[in-house]
Amino acid sequence: MRKIISIMLCVLLAAMVLPITAYADDGDTVSITVAYTNDIHARNSNDDYNRTIGFPKLKTIVDQENADLLLDAGDLYHGQAFATVENGESIAQLINAVGYDGMTVGNHDWNYGEDQLKALEAISACPVMAGNVETDSNDNFFNTDYIIRDIGGVKVGVFGVVDPEVYGATNPTLLKGLQYTDMYAYADKMVKQLQSQDCDIIVALSHCVDYEKLASTVSGIDLLITGHLHIELSTVVNDTLVVQAGEYMQNVGIASLEYSKSEDKLISAAAKEITYEDSKAYEPNADITNLIAQINEEQKPILDEAVGSTSIDLDGEKFHVRAYETNLGRVITDTYINETGADIAIENGGGIRSSIKQGSITKRDVINVAPFGNIIVTKDVTGAGIKEMLENTIDLGIRNAKAYSGESTDWPSNDGSYVQIGGMTIKYDTSKPTGSRVISAMVGSEPLDLSKIYTIAGNNFILADKTYPAIASAPIKSEYTTCDDALTKFITSIGVEGSINNQRMIDITTPVEPTAPTAEPTQESSTAPTASTTIPATATPTSPSATAPAQGGTTANNGSTAPTNTNASTAGKVATGDSQSIVMLIGIIALSLCTILTIKRKAVEKQ
């Protein structure tokens, strides 16, 4: 009886499966998998610190997911020294090897210039689709408006469109002779054109600000892959699945589309992300890994190329750039003004990661100074906001100096937010109350006008830092190249000599005269570290000891206060000759007592 029941159950299960198998075999429903990325910014290798998946694992993921298409929504070619030292060509090689099918353009993909972007398109064999980018003569700049793929008998059309709102986020000198036309009108035209070519599914790529407006305004898009906002997104707007995979290849997006031929429509659309944590289960592709190693090896001579020279050491030591002005800080901020034409420039001490020794300067030196791939941005800020920034950074420099020297245990959590300044000359008095230390401030040759609007340049991190609220809250005006790329160009074309001696922060605090002692002290107090936030232009950087250098002591020949090292364990005091004699006498007496006690104890033991 049990055997009969078992046989009947097997027959029943088979009967349940057969219709499904027949349905799948007749080819009515076609599954289409689209892998997508955005805002990679030239991140290329698996990186646990930055949680980057990297191209070797991306290739494995795409293969194991059986992706029919691999697409990108822009800002792919620029952002790391790995890319910038070869004007993006290293990334183009990886795009070709991984097998991208298409992309749209992001604002930073223009950073090498329009001719180089065309060259990268050719090297990568990945068409750039952004048909609403036109020349001034109304010709399409890119050669490819769309691609069509036949996947299991289903025609999939893909086009790209870029948002005019991101036009201003690009260095304007790179877009001369180009214009972005209406995004919505162009997208609607492309949908109709692809529909007229019997495309069953339409995919749009867009580097855009308002994805909701694009999806709600233009009907007929089945999948909208977006970039620029650096967010993780999967939502449905106007029957369009809208997705975005975050940033820096921390995720790989996978969209799954199901199309019914009998119903002649898309019956389901869903998206998931393979996260950095998920990617740990995937082995890196050996061919892509070897290609990256080969590129890194080929780049070694490029990184060792001399781009300029310096007559003195350029000070980028951590405990210096976070407490006072240094000559390297001057070079960097002058770089930003040169790159952007801004009135004022700032660089956070935490963004300066190395010094540069006297002599030849190589690309490697520059990358060691600015390794993060941060970009330069500009904002418009009132003079009052600039004054707030000056007061806040002077106060932070004072607190940093005291913490580094051991004079204070109040270690600021935002110590890296102290800024180097360009385009200004500031006189300040540290004896004044917090918020009232700036005595005078000049922007160029004119006094700072609290009601005037100034353009300030800095890296994208510091201009969003809440240590400086007026600057952080201001919208970005324009975006430029990476900090290391701009610094390389500045050193090559202009050089550092005009910046290194150009002091901007001038401490006019009146020194406090020491009071003569009324009686012979047993200990002599040393002068407490000053809170000066300047350093001589010609000062040689020194490696920080276990305690950071204080900022008091000897006076350099230019009148600035040179740093001296103060051991925090002495609590600001040193022993005099008399006190040393007393300490020595006490030690001798103590040793004698110990000897006598030992002799007595041994005598007792013998008894």
N, C-alpha and C positions, 0 to 999 in steps of 0.2 A: 504493500500500500504506500509506504514511504517513497519507494522508487517511482511509483506512478505520479505521486504529488510533485516530486522533484522534476520529472520530465515535463509535467504540465506547466510548472513555473518557468522552466527554461523556454518552452514554446511561447508562453505569454510574454516573457522579456524580449525574445527575438521579434515577436510581432510588434512590440512597442518601438523597437529600434529601427526596424525595416523602413517605415515611412520617413523617418528622419534621414536615414542614409540615402534613400532614393531622392529625397528633397535636395540634399546637399549635392548629390551626384549629378542632378539634372542642370546644375549651374545656374539656378534661379537667383540665389543669394550670393553676392560677391563681397568678401571681406577685404577692406583696403586699410593698410597701416601706414600712417604718416609719422615719421620721426621729425622733431623740430627742435631748434635751438634759437637763442637770441642773446644779444649783448654779451658775447663771449669776451670781447675786448682782448683778444690775443692770448688768453689763458690757454695753455697747450698741454701740460703734463699733470698727471695725478699729484695732488698736493693736499696733504692732510690738514695743514694749517689753514689754508684758504678754502678747503673743502671743494676743490676743483676735480671733476671727474677725469678730464683730459681726453685727448683725441684717441690714444690707444684703446681705452675702454669704450669710448663712444663707438668706435668701429665694431667692437664685439657686441655691444648692445644692439646696434642697428642690424647686425647679422642675425643675432639670436631672436630678435623680435620679428624677423622676416619683413622688415620695413620695405614698402613699395616705393616710398619717396623719403628723401632726407632734405629738409628745407631750413633756411635761416632767415630771421627777420631783422638783420642789420646790426651794425657795430661789431664786426667780426675781425677786421684786419689790423686794428690799432689798439695799443694799450699797454704792451709790455716790451721790454728791451729786446726780447727774443724776436719780436716783429719789427720794431723801429730801426734796429741796426741794419736791416735789409729792406727797409721801406715796404714791409708787409709781405715780401716774397716768401719768407719761411712759412707763414701761415697759408699762403696760396698753395704751396706744395702739399701741405697737410690736407687742405680742403680737397685737392685733386685725389690724393691717395685714399682718403676716407670715402669719397664718392658722393659729394653733395650734388643734388639735382638742380638747385636754384636758390636764389636769395634776393632780398631787396636791400636797398642801400640805407645805412644808418648815417647819422650826422658825422660820426668819427671815421667812417670809411673814406671820407674826402681828405683826411689829414695829410696824405702824401701828395695831394694834388690830383686834378682830374685826369691827367694823362697817365699817371701811375695807377690810378684806380682801373682804368681800361686795361693796363698791362697785367694787373692782378687778376682781372676777369679772365684773361687769356691763359695765364699760367695755371689757374685753378680749374679751368674748364667748367666753371660754375657760372651760368648766366646771371647777370644782375638785372633784375626786372623792376623798373620804376619809370614807367612811361610818361608820368606827369613831370619828369625833370626834362626841361627843354632849354635849348640855346636861345639867345636873344632873337634869333631869326625864326623861332618857333619850330625848330627841328628837334626830334627826339635825340637826347644825348646818348642813351643806351640803345643797343641794337635789338634787344629782345624785349618784346612787350609781354609775352606769355609763352608757356610750354604746354603741350597736351600729351598725356600718357594714356595708353590703352592698358588697363589692368583687368585681366579676366573678362574682357569684352565690355568693360565699363570705361568710358572716356572721362578722364579727369583733367580739367584745365586749371592752370596755376598762373596767376598774375601778381604783380607787385605794384604798390603805390606808397609814396612817401608824403607825410603830413607837412604842409607848408609851415606849421607851427614850429617845427624843429629846424627850419632854415636859419633862424637867428641863433641856434645852438651850435652853429658851425662857424669857424673862423671865416669872416666875410671875404677875406682876400682869396680864399680857395674856391669861391663860388662866383667869381667875376665872369660875366657872360652867360650865366645860367639862371634859370628861374624855376620855381615849383608852381605848377598850375593847380587849379582847384581839385582837391583830392576826391571829393564826393562825385563830382561830374565825371571825372576820369574813371573812377571805380564803376560807376553805373554804366558807362560806355563799354568797359571791358566785360562786365557780366553779360550784357546783351550780345557782344561780339562772340563770346565763348558759347553762349546758348545757341547762336546762329550756326555754330559749327558742331552742334549736336553733343556738346559736353554734358554728361550726366551729373557730374559733381564739379563744383567750382570752389577752388581754394584761393584765398587772397593772403598775401604777405604785406604787412604794413609796419613801418617804423613811425609810430604816431603817439599823439598825446591823448586824444579822446576816442578810445576804441568803441565806447558805447554809441557815440554819435555816428561813427562810421557804420557800425552794424545796423543801427536803427534807421539810418538814412538810405542805405543802399540794400535793396532786397535781392535775394538770389544767391548770396554767398553762403555756402554750406559750412566752411571752416575758415576762420579768420585767425591767422597766426600773427601775433603782434610783438613789437619790441619797443624799447626806449624807456619804459617806466621802471624796468628792473623789478618786476613783481611776479609772483606766482598766481596764475589766473586760469580758471576754467569755469565759464559761465555761458548761458544761452541768452542771446539778445536777438529778437526779431527772427527766430528760427535759425540763427547762426551760432554755431559753437565757437566761442572766442577763447583763445588760449594764449598764455605767455609762460615761459619756463624760468623766471627769476633772472639770474645774472651769473656771469663768470663760469658757465658750464657747471654750476652746482647741481643742476638737474638736467635730465634729458626728457623732453616731452614726447609722449606717444599718443597719437589720436587714432581711434579705431572707428572706422566708418563701415556700415553695412548697407549695401544697396540691393534692392529687389528688382530684378529684371522684369518679372511678370507685372509688378505694380508700377514699374518705371519711376521709382523714387527712392530716396534715401530713407531707410526705415529706422536707423539708429546712428547716433554719433556720441562718442564719449572720449574722455581724455584722462590720462594718468601721468604721473611723473616718476621716473626712476631717479631717486635722490642719490646724493653722495653716499649715504649709508647703504642704500640698495646696491650701489655700484661695487661695493666690496666683494660681492659674490661673483663678479665678472672678471675673467682674466684679461689682461691687456693684450691687444693684438701685437704679435711680434714684429710684423712688418712696419707698423706705424711707430712702434717703440724704437726700432733701429733707425728709422728715418729721422726721428727727433735727435737721437744720439749723433747721427751723421751731421745734422744741421748745427748742433751745438759745437761739434768739433771744427766744422768749417768756419764758425763764427769767432773762434779764438783769435785768429790774426786780426779780424775786424775790431774786436774789443781791445786789442793791444795797440791799435792805431793811435798815434798822437793827434789830438784835436786842438792843442794849444799848449801854453806854458804859464807858469807863475813864478815870480821872483822871490816869493816867500811862501811859507806854509799857510794854507787856508784852513781856518779853524772850524771844524765841525764836531768837536768833542761834545758828547751828550750833556755833560754838566756845565758846559760853557754856553751852548746855543739855547739852553732852556732857562738861562738866568741873565744873560746880557748880550749886547750886540757883538757880533763877530764879523771878521772880514769875509768869510764865506757866505754869511747871511746877506751881506751887502751885494755880493755877486749874484746870488739867487734872486733877490728882489729886483735888482736892475735887469736881470733876464726877463722877468715877468712884465716889466714895464716896456722893455724893448719888443717883446712878443705881441703885446696887446695894445700898446698906446695908452694904457691906463694912467691916471694921475698919481695913484698910490699903489704900492704892492706890499703884501705881507707873506711871510712863510713861517709856519709853526716850527718851533725847535724840534718837536717830535718827528717832523718830516725830513730832517737833516740827519743822515745816518752814518756819516764818515767824514774824516778830514781829507785834504789833498796835500801831499807833500810838495815842497819846493821842487821846481823843475818841470819836466814834461807832464802834461795831463792827457790821459788816455780815455777812451770811451768807457773802459771798465771803471776808472776812477769816478766818472760822472754817474754811472749806474749805481756804484756803491753809495754815493751821496744821496741819490734819489731812486731807490729801488722799487717803489710801490706801484708804479704805473699810474699815479694820480695825474689828472689833467688840470690844465690851467683854466680857470673860469673868471669872468668879470661880473661885478654887480654895481649898481648905482646906489650910493649911500649918502645921507646928509652929512654935513660937517659935524653936526652934533653927534651922529653915530660914530664918526671917526674919533672924536674927542673921547667918547665913552670907551672905545677900543683902546686908546692910548692909556687912559687911567687904569683900565683893567689889566693891561699887560704889564704896566709898571708895577702895580701892586703884586701881580703874580710873580714877576721877576724878583722882587724883594723877598717874598715868602719862599720861593725856590732856593735863593741864595742862602737864606738862613737854615733851611732844611738840609741842604747839601753840606754846609759847613759844620753842622751839628749844633749850631746855636739854638735851633728850634726843633721840636719833635713833631711839629705840625706839618706833615708832608702833604703838599697839595696833590689831590688825585688827578688834577688836570695839568700837571707840571709841563707836559709836552705842548700845551697850548700857548705858552709864551711865544711872542712873535718877533721875528726880524722885520725891519721896516725899510721900504724904499720910497723915494719920491718926496720925502719929508725931512725936516730938521726940527727936532724937538728938544727943548730945554725943560728940565724938570727938577724938582726939589723933594727928596725923599723924606725930609723932616716935616713936610706938610701933611695934613690929614688925608686919608684915603679918599680919592675922588677929586682932590684939589692939588695934585702934584704937578700937573702940566703948567708951566709958567708961560711958555710960548710954543707955538707950532706953526711951521711954515710948510706950505705945499708948493714945491718949486721955490719961486721967489716971492710968493704972495702969502700973507697970513691966512691961516685956516678960518674960513667963514662958516659959522655954525649953521647957517640957513642954505648954503650952497650945496648942490648935488655934485658929488665926486664919483668918478669911476675907480673902483678898487679891484685889483687883480690878486689872485692867490690860488693855491691848489683847491680842488673841489672839497677836500676834507676840512680845511681850516675856515673856509668861507661859509661852512654850515655849522661851525662850532658854537655852541650855546654860551661859551665864555664871553662871546661878543654878540649880544642879542640883536642889535640893530643890523649887523651884517648878516647874521644867520637868517633873519626873517626876510631879508630882501630877496627878490627873485633873481635867478641867473639871467644875465644879459647876453653873454656869448660864451661859447666853449672853444678851447684851443687845443693845441697838441699836448703831449705828455710833458711833465716837468723835466725829465732827463733829456728828451729830444730838444726842447727849447734851450736847456742849459748847454748842451753840446754845440748847438748852432751859435749861441751867444759867445762862447769861449773861442770858437773858430773864427767868427766874423768880426767880433769887437774886442774880445780879450778881457782879462780880469783887472788889468792895472788901473783902469780908470775908476774902479769900484772899491778896491780894497782899502784905500785911505780916506774914503769919502764918509766921514762919520756922520751919523744921523741922530743918535741918542746922546745928549749931552747932560751929564749930571752936574748941576750947579749947587748942590747941597753944601752949606758952609760946614767945614769940619769942626767938631767939638774939641776945644782945647782941653788937654788933661789937667786935672786939679792936682796941685802939689800936695804930697802926703804931709800930715801934721806930725806923724811919728814914724819911726823906722818900722816898715811892715815886715812881717815874717814871710809873706808871699806877695809877689807883684802881679797885678792883673794886666793881662795883655789887652790891646785894643780889640773891641768886638768887631766881627766882620761887618763891613759896610754893606749897604743894599744897592750899591751902584750897579746899573745895568748896562755899563759900557765896558769895552775892552780896547786896549791900544790897537790901532790898525796893523801894527807890525808885530804884535805879540805872537809868540810861537806856541802852538797848541801842545799841551802836555797830557799824558795819559792820566785819567783820574785814579786816585788811590782808593783805598777802602772807604774813605770819606771824601766827599766832593770838595773841590777847591772853594775856599771862602773868597770874598772879594774885598780884601783890605790889604794894607801893607805898603809895599814900595810904590813910588810914583814913577811912571814911565816918562820918557822925555817929551811926550806930546801932551802931558798934563792929565792924562787919564789914569785911573787907578788900575794897577796891574794885579792879577790874582795871585794870592799866596795860599799855600796849603796849611790848614789849621787842623790839628788832630782833635777830634771831638771828645776823646776820652779825657783830655786835660781840663775840660769845661772852661776853656778860655784862660787858664792860669798856668804859669811856669814857675819852677822852684828857683830861688835866689841862692847865692853862694852860702850865706849864713844858714839858711834853712837846710841846705844839703849837708852841712857839718853836723847839725843837730840830729838829722835823720840817721847819719852814719854812727854817731855816738850811741843813740838809742839801740841801734842794731847790735853794736858790740856788747852793750850791757845785757841785752836779751840773750845773746849767744853764750855769754859767760854764765848766766843763771842756768841755762839749759845744761851746760857741761857739768856744773856743780851737782845739780839734781840727778843727773845720770850716774855720776860717781857714787853718790849716796845710795841710789837704788841698787847698784851692783854690790855694794858693801853689805846691805841688808840681805840680799839673796845668798851671799856666801855664808852668812850666819845661819 
